[in-house]
Amino acid sequence: MEDYIKELEKSNQVLSDQLERVTSAREDWSTQSRSVKGVATALAKAQPDWSGGVIETGRNPHYKRADGTPSSFQQLCDMVAKAGPILAKNGLAVTQVTVPKETSAGVRIFLVTTVMHGATDSWIRSYWPMAPERKGQQALASEHTYSKRQGYGGVLVIPPAEDDDGEASEGRGNA
């Protein structure tokens, strides 16, 4: 009987070790710290200061509106210029890194944007999938720039100064 118990204990230890390896290898897709009270409170104080939006100073000559003029977009530098000092005043910082993540479609690259509140060690995070349509470093760099804009503006909820409710993308409206 003692041999049987020792064999079960040994088997349980092997299973426990295997479970630990599988669990520790699992991808971390967390989107927030255990408590978000600090980051949420600080963002609630900061967001009204950029609620007027950021003017779309960027122009894309490769994507034309129905009237033939280049489409416009918020540039990352304009969003950072607007939000950066407000974030700092409220004890917030933003980081953006690219990481490979395992998905059901295989390994994909994601831009991970994290908003951190230093005084409380609380944070929120968003993941933006990067999928360049072409191969090569130029395409990846272009996708990275686009992803940084979308990640930064999205997680902070920075609106454009003028919102046409998507009408320009449909070939309607004045924007």
Secondary structure in CASP SS format (residue, H / E / C, confidence):
PFRMAT SS
TARGET T0000
AUTHOR 0000-0000-0000
METHOD secondary structure of the structure
MODEL  1
M C 1.00
E H 1.00
D H 1.00
Y H 1.00
I H 1.00
K H 1.00
E H 1.00
L H 1.00
E H 1.00
K H 1.00
S H 1.00
N H 1.00
Q H 1.00
V H 1.00
L H 1.00
S H 1.00
D H 1.00
Q H 1.00
L H 1.00
E H 1.00
R H 1.00
V H 1.00
T H 1.00
S H 1.00
A H 1.00
R C 1.00
E C 1.00
D C 1.00
W C 1.00
S C 1.00
T C 1.00
Q E 1.00
S C 1.00
R C 1.00
S C 1.00
V C 1.00
K H 1.00
G H 1.00
V H 1.00
A H 1.00
T H 1.00
A H 1.00
L H 1.00
A H 1.00
K H 1.00
A H 1.00
Q H 1.00
P H 1.00
D H 1.00
W H 1.00
S C 1.00
G C 1.00
G C 1.00
V E 1.00
I C 1.00
E C 1.00
T C 1.00
G E 1.00
R E 1.00
N E 1.00
P E 1.00
H E 1.00
Y E 1.00
K E 1.00
R C 1.00
A C 1.00
D C 1.00
G C 1.00
T C 1.00
P E 1.00
S E 1.00
S E 1.00
F E 1.00
Q C 1.00
Q C 1.00
L H 1.00
C H 1.00
D H 1.00
M H 1.00
V H 1.00
A H 1.00
K H 1.00
A H 1.00
G H 1.00
P H 1.00
I H 1.00
L H 1.00
A H 1.00
K H 1.00
N C 1.00
G C 1.00
L E 1.00
A E 1.00
V E 1.00
T E 1.00
Q E 1.00
V E 1.00
T E 1.00
V E 1.00
P E 1.00
K E 1.00
E E 1.00
T E 1.00
S C 1.00
A C 1.00
G E 1.00
V E 1.00
R E 1.00
I E 1.00
F E 1.00
L E 1.00
V E 1.00
T E 1.00
T E 1.00
V E 1.00
M E 1.00
H E 1.00
G C 1.00
A C 1.00
T C 1.00
D C 1.00
S E 1.00
W E 1.00
I E 1.00
R E 1.00
S E 1.00
Y E 1.00
W E 1.00
P E 1.00
M E 1.00
A C 1.00
P C 1.00
E C 1.00
R C 1.00
K C 1.00
G C 1.00
Q H 1.00
Q H 1.00
A H 1.00
L H 1.00
A H 1.00
S H 1.00
E H 1.00
H H 1.00
T H 1.00
Y H 1.00
S H 1.00
K H 1.00
R H 1.00
Q H 1.00
G H 1.00
Y H 1.00
G H 1.00
G H 1.00
V H 1.00
L H 1.00
V C 1.00
I C 1.00
P C 1.00
P E 1.00
A C 1.00
E C 1.00
D C 1.00
D C 1.00
D C 1.00
G C 1.00
E C 1.00
A H 1.00
S H 1.00
E H 1.00
G C 1.00
R C 1.00
G C 1.00
N C 1.00
A C 1.00
END
